[in-house]
Amino acid sequence: MRKLLLSSASFVLAACLFCSCVNTREVTLMQGKFDTARLSQINIGVPVIQKGDLLSIVVFSDNPSATAIFNQAQSGGGSTSNGGGATNSAATAGYQVDDSGYVQFQGMGLLRVVGLTVGQLKDTLTSRLKDYLKNPYYTIRFLNSRFTMIGEVNHPGVFNIPGEKVSLFEALGLAGDLTFYGRRDNVLFIRQNNGKREFARLDLTKPEIMASPYFYLQQNDVVIVEATKKKIVANDQVTMRNITIAATIISTLAILYSIFHNN
């Protein structure tokens, strides 16, 4: 009787191990031949300032005391608003771009910044400050640059852009790469541009994606990685495997019960 019981248990364990095996294969992002000469000639887009952006703008010059009037005050605690889009605090000081594309710049009043690159904003500041400061220069950063990546990635979520821009491959690295079931040939991008939503789809298996205007992510981009049909099939296989295991266990228990009951 013990031998029969051990044999039945071994059969159930073998069935579980057999059903749990999954076929794996190597997955690559890009396939095909790289035309490096052509790809190296592609101009990389420069991010522009959009409505809702939070900017850090610090002014320097040869006369620090004269420069101070054009810089936000840094306080040790709390936060205050000057009523025109600039927020002052030790941690989150910055200029909020309003719905009309302006910031209330320290010491200068309203300044239209929407649609400008960082370099263009520096030129604008120089033209406005040249009569007040000697050799002015600036550091300008985006304080709230982030993107969202969801779907078939290992770590979906909202991520801060570490610099002025981040490439799609860097973004995938931050999200832990695509899962085995992530669809690589049809990744969806949603971008806000001038108050309107744009939609685009990229094929990660093609080197040509490096020439796409969506290859470098912008503020508030949303990237959605869809699942392949294999995931649906895999889910069905898991369901069938569980049913098979349950049926095997029930059948084995029924046989054992019948044997013990008759004896």
Kinemage of the C-alpha trace (Angstrom):
@kinemage 1
@onewidth
@group {chain A} dominant
@subgroup {mainchain}
@vectorlist {calphas} color= white
{ca met a 1} P 0.000 0.000 0.000
{ca arg a 2} L 2.872 2.371 0.827
{ca lys a 3} L 4.433 1.655 -2.554
{ca leu a 4} L 1.181 2.513 -4.285
{ca leu a 5} L 0.893 5.747 -2.286
{ca leu a 6} L 4.495 6.746 -3.095
{ca ser a 7} L 3.971 5.937 -6.755
{ca ser a 8} L 0.830 8.082 -6.894
{ca ala a 9} L 2.578 11.007 -5.159
{ca ser a 10} L 5.514 10.724 -7.556
{ca phe a 11} L 3.141 10.792 -10.501
{ca val a 12} L 1.449 13.970 -9.242
{ca leu a 13} L 4.831 15.685 -8.639
{ca ala a 14} L 6.075 14.710 -12.092
{ca ala a 15} L 2.912 16.089 -13.675
{ca cys a 16} L 3.354 19.403 -11.845
{ca leu a 17} L 6.979 19.745 -12.918
{ca phe a 18} L 6.190 18.859 -16.507
{ca cys a 19} L 3.327 21.358 -16.770
{ca ser a 20} L 5.337 24.169 -15.191
{ca cys a 21} L 8.089 24.076 -17.781
{ca val a 22} L 8.135 27.195 -19.981
{ca asn a 23} L 9.910 27.524 -23.281
{ca thr a 24} L 12.248 30.538 -23.303
{ca arg a 25} L 14.117 32.233 -26.100
{ca glu a 26} L 16.495 35.152 -26.497
{ca val a 27} L 14.831 38.514 -27.079
{ca thr a 28} L 16.556 41.455 -28.770
{ca leu a 29} L 15.502 45.061 -29.160
{ca met a 30} L 16.895 46.029 -32.519
{ca gln a 31} L 17.542 43.828 -35.514
{ca gly a 32} L 18.889 44.540 -38.954
{ca lys a 33} L 21.872 46.472 -40.283
{ca phe a 34} L 22.834 49.809 -38.765
{ca asp a 35} L 23.460 52.605 -41.262
{ca thr a 36} L 25.761 54.414 -38.852
{ca ala a 37} L 26.795 57.049 -41.412
{ca arg a 38} L 23.193 58.154 -41.929
{ca leu a 39} L 22.168 57.860 -38.302
{ca ser a 40} L 25.102 60.017 -37.197
{ca gln a 41} L 23.793 62.894 -39.351
{ca ile a 42} L 20.449 63.043 -37.546
{ca asn a 43} L 19.946 66.200 -35.532
{ca ile a 44} L 18.915 65.531 -31.942
{ca gly a 45} L 15.902 67.583 -30.976
{ca val a 46} L 16.276 70.142 -28.203
{ca pro a 47} L 13.465 70.258 -25.611
{ca val a 48} L 11.399 73.424 -25.559
{ca ile a 49} L 9.646 75.047 -22.641
{ca gln a 50} L 5.956 74.161 -22.359
{ca lys a 51} L 3.028 75.396 -20.323
{ca gly a 52} L 3.131 73.936 -16.839
{ca asp a 53} L 6.900 73.482 -16.777
{ca leu a 54} L 8.750 74.415 -13.611
{ca leu a 55} L 12.033 76.166 -14.354
{ca ser a 56} L 15.038 76.907 -12.210
{ca ile a 57} L 16.698 80.100 -13.442
{ca val a 58} L 19.741 81.469 -11.643
{ca val a 59} L 21.423 84.661 -12.866
{ca phe a 60} L 25.132 85.419 -12.449
{ca ser a 61} L 27.269 88.397 -13.439
{ca asp a 62} L 30.476 90.248 -12.613
{ca asn a 63} L 28.580 92.174 -9.928
{ca pro a 64} L 26.965 89.728 -7.451
{ca ser a 65} L 25.196 92.451 -5.464
{ca ala a 66} L 23.502 93.779 -8.602
{ca thr a 67} L 22.632 90.239 -9.658
{ca ala a 68} L 20.792 89.425 -6.420
{ca ile a 69} L 17.691 91.410 -7.399
{ca phe a 70} L 17.107 89.069 -10.351
{ca asn a 71} L 17.321 85.848 -8.332
{ca gln a 72} L 14.659 84.257 -6.194
{ca ala a 73} L 15.229 84.430 -2.466
{ca gln a 74} L 16.061 81.111 -0.815
{ca ser a 75} L 14.417 80.677 2.575
{ca gly a 76} L 15.062 77.997 5.119
{ca gly a 77} L 11.546 76.695 5.556
{ca gly a 78} L 8.122 76.599 4.013
{ca ser a 79} L 7.262 77.949 0.624
{ca thr a 80} L 5.764 81.172 -0.641
{ca ser a 81} L 4.355 82.330 -3.918
{ca asn a 82} L 4.871 85.761 -5.399
{ca gly a 83} L 1.463 85.549 -7.062
{ca gly a 84} L 2.823 85.462 -10.592
{ca gly a 85} L 4.034 81.949 -11.081
{ca ala a 86} L 7.301 81.934 -9.135
{ca thr a 87} L 7.448 79.677 -6.098
{ca asn a 88} L 10.107 80.229 -3.463
{ca ser a 89} L 11.370 77.517 -1.142
{ca ala a 90} L 14.663 75.938 -0.280
{ca ala a 91} L 13.729 72.704 -2.054
{ca thr a 92} L 11.312 73.651 -4.850
{ca ala a 93} L 12.152 77.217 -5.874
{ca gly a 94} L 11.300 77.751 -9.514
{ca tyr a 95} L 9.268 79.589 -12.092
{ca gln a 96} L 5.979 77.959 -13.086
{ca val a 97} L 5.029 78.589 -16.719
{ca asp a 98} L 1.393 79.704 -16.697
{ca asp a 99} L -1.358 78.811 -19.169
{ca ser a 100} L -0.460 81.838 -21.296
{ca gly a 101} L 3.183 80.814 -21.561
{ca tyr a 102} L 4.599 83.431 -19.186
{ca val a 103} L 6.551 83.471 -15.937
{ca gln a 104} L 6.705 86.339 -13.478
{ca phe a 105} L 10.462 86.739 -13.470
{ca gln a 106} L 12.206 88.118 -10.419
{ca gly a 107} L 12.951 91.822 -10.919
{ca met a 108} L 11.686 91.871 -14.510
{ca gly a 109} L 7.963 91.153 -14.461
{ca leu a 110} L 6.203 89.033 -17.077
{ca leu a 111} L 8.481 87.119 -19.424
{ca arg a 112} L 7.181 84.912 -22.252
{ca val a 113} L 9.109 81.651 -22.285
{ca val a 114} L 6.824 79.050 -23.875
{ca gly a 115} L 8.255 77.510 -27.035
{ca leu a 116} L 11.821 78.604 -26.247
{ca thr a 117} L 14.784 76.320 -25.816
{ca val a 118} L 17.133 76.840 -22.891
{ca gly a 119} L 19.599 78.549 -25.232
{ca gln a 120} L 16.932 80.890 -26.583
{ca leu a 121} L 15.795 81.777 -23.070
{ca lys a 122} L 19.385 82.660 -22.176
{ca asp a 123} L 19.539 84.985 -25.210
{ca thr a 124} L 16.235 86.578 -24.159
{ca leu a 125} L 17.507 87.187 -20.642
{ca thr a 126} L 20.731 88.702 -21.948
{ca ser a 127} L 18.838 91.145 -24.155
{ca arg a 128} L 16.705 92.202 -21.173
{ca leu a 129} L 19.521 92.403 -18.617
{ca lys a 130} L 22.422 93.803 -20.629
{ca asp a 131} L 21.645 97.349 -19.451
{ca tyr a 132} L 21.683 96.282 -15.789
{ca leu a 133} L 24.383 93.622 -15.485
{ca lys a 134} L 27.925 93.231 -16.762
{ca asn a 135} L 28.580 89.908 -18.499
{ca pro a 136} L 25.425 88.131 -17.323
{ca tyr a 137} L 25.183 84.343 -17.599
{ca tyr a 138} L 22.724 81.751 -16.347
{ca thr a 139} L 22.003 78.216 -15.273
{ca ile a 140} L 18.564 76.987 -16.377
{ca arg a 141} L 17.065 73.588 -15.562
{ca phe a 142} L 13.723 71.853 -15.852
{ca leu a 143} L 12.604 70.928 -12.328
{ca asn a 144} L 9.602 68.731 -13.154
{ca ser a 145} L 10.653 66.815 -16.253
{ca arg a 146} L 9.174 63.345 -16.048
{ca phe a 147} L 7.656 60.624 -18.193
{ca thr a 148} L 5.352 57.668 -17.590
{ca met a 149} L 6.022 54.122 -18.747
{ca ile a 150} L 3.355 51.465 -18.293
{ca gly a 151} L 2.376 48.103 -19.708
{ca glu a 152} L 4.745 45.212 -20.291
{ca val a 153} L 7.814 46.617 -18.534
{ca asn a 154} L 9.363 45.194 -15.398
{ca his a 155} L 9.024 48.377 -13.329
{ca pro a 156} L 6.160 50.552 -14.631
{ca gly a 157} L 5.742 53.999 -13.140
{ca val a 158} L 6.512 57.706 -13.388
{ca phe a 159} L 10.199 58.572 -13.805
{ca asn a 160} L 12.115 61.826 -13.563
{ca ile a 161} L 14.204 62.750 -16.589
{ca pro a 162} L 17.754 62.842 -15.187
{ca gly a 163} L 18.999 65.555 -17.565
{ca glu a 164} L 17.598 67.810 -20.246
{ca lys a 165} L 16.614 64.761 -22.282
{ca val a 166} L 16.474 60.994 -22.090
{ca ser a 167} L 16.436 58.536 -24.971
{ca leu a 168} L 13.926 55.729 -25.324
{ca phe a 169} L 16.580 53.136 -24.524
{ca glu a 170} L 17.577 55.007 -21.363
{ca ala a 171} L 13.900 55.194 -20.406
{ca leu a 172} L 13.544 51.436 -20.878
{ca gly a 173} L 16.583 50.972 -18.655
{ca leu a 174} L 14.955 53.037 -15.917
{ca ala a 175} L 11.812 50.885 -16.232
{ca gly a 176} L 13.753 47.634 -15.989
{ca asp a 177} L 13.425 46.766 -19.705
{ca leu a 178} L 10.478 45.111 -21.423
{ca thr a 179} L 9.073 41.872 -20.107
{ca phe a 180} L 9.258 38.685 -22.150
{ca tyr a 181} L 5.719 39.346 -23.370
{ca gly a 182} L 6.216 43.026 -24.262
{ca arg a 183} L 5.384 43.862 -27.859
{ca arg a 184} L 8.503 45.395 -29.360
{ca asp a 185} L 7.219 46.265 -32.805
{ca asn a 186} L 4.385 48.614 -31.836
{ca val a 187} L 5.154 50.744 -28.770
{ca leu a 188} L 2.624 53.545 -28.260
{ca phe a 189} L 3.680 57.116 -27.439
{ca ile a 190} L 1.344 59.827 -26.175
{ca arg a 191} L 2.737 63.365 -26.185
{ca gln a 192} L 1.229 66.726 -25.306
{ca asn a 193} L 2.190 69.396 -27.806
{ca asn a 194} L 0.705 72.892 -27.724
{ca gly a 195} L -2.248 71.683 -25.695
{ca lys a 196} L -3.027 68.780 -28.041
{ca arg a 197} L -2.312 65.074 -27.719
{ca glu a 198} L -0.151 63.375 -30.321
{ca phe a 199} L -0.021 59.616 -30.830
{ca ala a 200} L 2.804 57.660 -32.430
{ca arg a 201} L 3.948 54.057 -32.610
{ca leu a 202} L 7.572 52.925 -32.832
{ca asp a 203} L 9.125 49.614 -33.793
{ca leu a 204} L 11.972 48.868 -31.376
{ca thr a 205} L 13.338 46.194 -33.695
{ca lys a 206} L 14.225 48.774 -36.365
{ca pro a 207} L 17.356 50.949 -36.133
{ca glu a 208} L 15.357 53.731 -37.838
{ca ile a 209} L 13.680 54.554 -34.536
{ca met a 210} L 16.781 56.605 -33.689
{ca ala a 211} L 15.652 59.063 -36.376
{ca ser a 212} L 12.184 59.440 -34.880
{ca pro a 213} L 11.218 62.690 -33.102
{ca tyr a 214} L 9.881 60.444 -30.334
{ca phe a 215} L 13.197 58.690 -29.702
{ca tyr a 216} L 14.058 61.359 -27.150
{ca leu a 217} L 11.310 61.688 -24.571
{ca gln a 218} L 9.844 65.013 -23.557
{ca gln a 219} L 8.080 66.330 -20.504
{ca asn a 220} L 4.931 64.324 -19.639
{ca asp a 221} L 5.377 61.740 -22.400
{ca val a 222} L 3.491 58.494 -21.824
{ca val a 223} L 4.935 55.248 -23.213
{ca ile a 224} L 2.681 52.182 -23.345
{ca val a 225} L 4.119 48.745 -24.095
{ca glu a 226} L 1.379 46.368 -25.146
{ca ala a 227} L 1.362 42.617 -24.560
{ca thr a 228} L 1.875 40.143 -27.362
{ca lys a 229} L -0.640 37.443 -28.228
{ca lys a 230} L 1.731 34.952 -26.644
{ca lys a 231} L 0.846 36.302 -23.212
{ca ile a 232} L -2.820 35.539 -23.802
{ca val a 233} L -1.899 32.043 -24.945
{ca ala a 234} L 0.440 31.668 -21.958
{ca asn a 235} L -2.306 32.705 -19.565
{ca asp a 236} L -4.603 30.132 -21.150
{ca gln a 237} L -1.870 27.514 -20.805
{ca val a 238} L -1.447 28.342 -17.116
{ca thr a 239} L -5.187 27.962 -16.593
{ca met a 240} L -5.195 24.612 -18.386
{ca arg a 241} L -2.137 23.502 -16.421
{ca asn a 242} L -3.824 24.303 -13.131
{ca ile a 243} L -6.962 22.445 -14.221
{ca thr a 244} L -4.859 19.455 -15.261
{ca ile a 245} L -2.981 19.400 -11.954
{ca ala a 246} L -6.199 19.714 -9.968
{ca ala a 247} L -7.838 16.918 -11.982
{ca thr a 248} L -4.788 14.693 -11.505
{ca ile a 249} L -4.770 15.244 -7.757
{ca ile a 250} L -8.498 14.576 -7.485
{ca ser a 251} L -8.208 11.409 -9.572
{ca thr a 252} L -5.289 10.172 -7.486
{ca leu a 253} L -7.117 10.825 -4.231
{ca ala a 254} L -10.200 9.060 -5.583
{ca ile a 255} L -8.138 6.001 -6.506
{ca leu a 256} L -6.455 5.938 -3.097
{ca tyr a 257} L -9.799 6.318 -1.361
{ca ser a 258} L -11.235 3.446 -3.386
{ca ile a 259} L -8.287 1.179 -2.574
{ca phe a 260} L -8.325 1.942 1.166
{ca his a 261} L -12.126 1.693 1.339
{ca asn a 262} L -12.207 -1.719 -0.321
{ca asn a 263} L -9.467 -3.013 1.942
